Amino acid sequence: MRLPSFTRRHALIALLVAAVGAAGWLLLRTPDAAPEFTHPITTVPEPPKPTGPPWLYGRSDARFTVVGYADLECPYCRAYFPTLQRWIDTHPEVNWQWHHLPLSMHEPAATAGARLAECAGEVGGHAAFWQAVAWLYAHTRGDGQGLPEGLRYPDLTPTLQQCLDSERPDAVIRAQAAEAARQSIAATPTLLLRDRDTGKTILLHGPMDGDALLSALDLLAAGDTTSAETSHPPDMPASVAGDMPR
């Protein structure tokens, strides 16, 4: 028995619709059927920082560390602070470890600033410490004059005040200053570069520009013991690496 022509046409249309629907379903299913062709963007999360002090800026798993001996009343430290911070931001293989070295010519304001920064770190961790340092450098009159009369730290909470009323920050500051003395470091800023892979270090006096820091890192990575024991790499210009007024 033959189907009427209009019935055959309807059947053909139904078959075409079914075929198109099946093809569309297969196209939609393709990513699930072949996940090997997808390439999601992944980032390496920063590992947690160890409990301070000392306080770290940058990745805690960085190969190189800049140990910076600084005085919060030192005008050269204040000018260098944002420069070094920006450099660390663009070099994830390097982190920055703060060490207090209040100079006698800047006392008692230098130790007062160091105590505030230490307590900010104790209460709020690494980020709070660096925030306090930036605030102190932005507001101190420098050269031992300290903060303007009546100016209070904006995040002076009761917990932070309890820390300031204790002797805990003094113990940290004394220990770090004593470590500087053992290494004959008596001026600020002074940088000690350390290679975690080799254990070698190099001591750099004065604020260093980015090219000089990279040259020092190259020396450390090469494992040049003789150069690492000098005060600064021999190929650095004296105008950059030489002694400066503190």
Solvent accessible surface area in square Angstrom, and as a share of the most:
residue,aa,sasa,rsa
1,M,233,1.04
2,R,200,0.73
3,L,95,0.47
4,P,66,0.42
5,S,58,0.37
6,F,110,0.46
7,T,44,0.25
8,R,99,0.36
9,R,134,0.49
10,H,115,0.51
11,A,49,0.38
12,L,111,0.55
13,I,100,0.51
14,A,60,0.47
15,L,120,0.60
16,L,121,0.60
17,V,100,0.58
18,A,63,0.49
19,A,60,0.46
20,V,108,0.62
21,G,45,0.43
22,A,55,0.43
23,A,52,0.40
24,G,29,0.27
25,W,149,0.52
26,L,109,0.54
27,L,132,0.66
28,L,146,0.72
29,R,110,0.40
30,T,70,0.41
31,P,75,0.47
32,D,94,0.49
33,A,84,0.65
34,A,21,0.16
35,P,82,0.52
36,E,115,0.52
37,F,154,0.64
38,T,77,0.45
39,H,156,0.70
40,P,106,0.67
41,I,169,0.86
42,T,114,0.66
43,T,118,0.68
44,V,122,0.70
45,P,110,0.69
46,E,82,0.37
47,P,46,0.29
48,P,122,0.77
49,K,62,0.26
50,P,84,0.53
51,T,133,0.77
52,G,13,0.13
53,P,54,0.34
54,P,54,0.34
55,W,9,0.03
56,L,17,0.09
57,Y,46,0.18
58,G,24,0.23
59,R,55,0.20
60,S,24,0.15
61,D,57,0.30
62,A,7,0.05
63,R,75,0.28
64,F,14,0.06
65,T,18,0.10
66,V,0,0.00
67,V,1,0.00
68,G,4,0.04
69,Y,0,0.00
70,A,10,0.07
71,D,1,0.01
72,L,6,0.03
73,E,8,0.04
74,C,1,0.00
75,P,37,0.24
76,Y,70,0.27
77,C,6,0.04
78,R,77,0.28
79,A,74,0.58
80,Y,18,0.07
81,F,11,0.05
82,P,54,0.34
83,T,58,0.34
84,L,2,0.01
85,Q,39,0.18
86,R,147,0.54
87,W,28,0.10
88,I,4,0.02
89,D,90,0.47
90,T,97,0.57
91,H,36,0.16
92,P,84,0.53
93,E,69,0.31
94,V,1,0.00
95,N,4,0.02
96,W,10,0.03
97,Q,28,0.12
98,W,3,0.01
99,H,13,0.06
100,H,3,0.01
101,L,15,0.07
102,P,23,0.14
103,L,15,0.08
104,S,104,0.67
105,M,132,0.59
106,H,6,0.03
107,E,72,0.32
108,P,110,0.69
109,A,17,0.13
110,A,1,0.01
111,T,34,0.20
112,A,61,0.47
113,G,8,0.08
114,A,1,0.01
115,R,46,0.17
116,L,16,0.08
117,A,0,0.00
118,E,6,0.03
119,C,0,0.00
120,A,4,0.03
121,G,1,0.01
122,E,84,0.38
123,V,65,0.37
124,G,47,0.45
125,G,26,0.25
126,H,25,0.11
127,A,82,0.64
128,A,25,0.20
129,F,0,0.00
130,W,11,0.04
131,Q,100,0.44
132,A,0,0.00
133,V,0,0.00
134,A,40,0.31
135,W,34,0.12
136,L,5,0.03
137,Y,11,0.04
138,A,79,0.61
139,H,72,0.32
140,T,12,0.07
141,R,118,0.43
142,G,2,0.02
143,D,86,0.45
144,G,22,0.21
145,Q,104,0.46
146,G,9,0.08
147,L,51,0.25
148,P,53,0.33
149,E,171,0.76
150,G,72,0.69
151,L,66,0.33
152,R,163,0.60
153,Y,15,0.06
154,P,96,0.60
155,D,66,0.34
156,L,41,0.21
157,T,59,0.34
158,P,107,0.67
159,T,78,0.46
160,L,5,0.03
161,Q,68,0.30
162,Q,122,0.54
163,C,2,0.01
164,L,34,0.17
165,D,109,0.56
166,S,25,0.16
167,E,138,0.62
168,R,123,0.45
169,P,3,0.02
170,D,32,0.17
171,A,51,0.40
172,V,34,0.20
173,I,9,0.04
174,R,152,0.56
175,A,61,0.47
176,Q,13,0.06
177,A,29,0.22
178,A,46,0.35
179,E,47,0.21
180,A,0,0.00
181,A,71,0.55
182,R,178,0.65
183,Q,67,0.30
184,S,98,0.63
185,I,5,0.03
186,A,86,0.66
187,A,27,0.21
188,T,0,0.00
189,P,5,0.03
190,T,1,0.00
191,L,3,0.01
192,L,13,0.07
193,L,0,0.00
194,R,81,0.30
195,D,0,0.00
196,R,141,0.52
197,D,98,0.51
198,T,64,0.37
199,G,54,0.52
200,K,56,0.24
201,T,47,0.27
202,I,1,0.00
203,L,35,0.17
204,L,0,0.00
205,H,40,0.18
206,G,0,0.00
207,P,29,0.18
208,M,3,0.01
209,D,67,0.35
210,G,23,0.22
211,D,110,0.57
212,A,6,0.05
213,L,3,0.01
214,L,67,0.34
215,S,35,0.23
216,A,0,0.00
217,L,10,0.05
218,D,98,0.51
219,L,35,0.17
220,L,1,0.00
221,A,49,0.38
222,A,84,0.65
223,G,26,0.25
224,D,53,0.27
225,T,69,0.40
226,T,104,0.60
227,S,12,0.08
228,A,12,0.09
229,E,138,0.62
230,T,56,0.32
231,S,51,0.33
232,H,51,0.23
233,P,0,0.00
234,P,102,0.64
235,D,104,0.54
236,M,11,0.05
237,P,74,0.47
238,A,80,0.62
239,S,104,0.67
240,V,35,0.20
241,A,0,0.00
242,G,19,0.19
243,D,120,0.62
244,M,62,0.28
245,P,97,0.61
246,R,45,0.16
